[in-house]
Amino acid sequence: MSKIAVVYWSGTGNTEQMAQQVAAGAKGGGGDVTSFQAAEFSADLMDQYDAVAFGCPSMGAEELEEDEFAPMFEQCEKKLKGKKIGLFGSYGWGDGEWMRCWEDRCIDDEAVIAHECVICNEAPDDEAQQACKDLGKSLI
């Protein structure tokens, strides 16, 4: 059974809703899933999981949340080589540049991107929720 971590930061609850759907998809696919808010996760936990889904909304000028999520993720980056991951998050403005930049960073870190990144404008609609479930299943 694959051990999956779903790690997220959410300010309005939109990315948290997405995280719940990612976790549901992974569980539905037979994964052993643990969800963490960004402040609860660290690079020290990376080796305990076969795959990790990271979720963060776009903040400021299309960037990762800088107080909790970005510092945690930067520490995890050194453990991404060969690790199966998925990325997701919501946004309220812009065109998704933060996600494209984030994915490029992960590719540069030699992570294995398991599924197309999932983004949604504001609260996840039915299509975004299904995409999140599919992302979760892809991590198995």
Secondary structure as UniProt FT lines:
FT   STRAND          3..8
FT   HELIX           14..28
FT   TURN            29..30
FT   STRAND          32..37
FT   HELIX           38..40
FT   HELIX           43..48
FT   STRAND          51..55
FT   TURN            60..62
FT   TURN            66..68
FT   HELIX           69..76
FT   HELIX           77..79
FT   TURN            81..82
FT   STRAND          84..91
FT   HELIX           97..108
FT   TURN            109..110
FT   STRAND          112..113
FT   STRAND          118..121
FT   HELIX           126..138
//
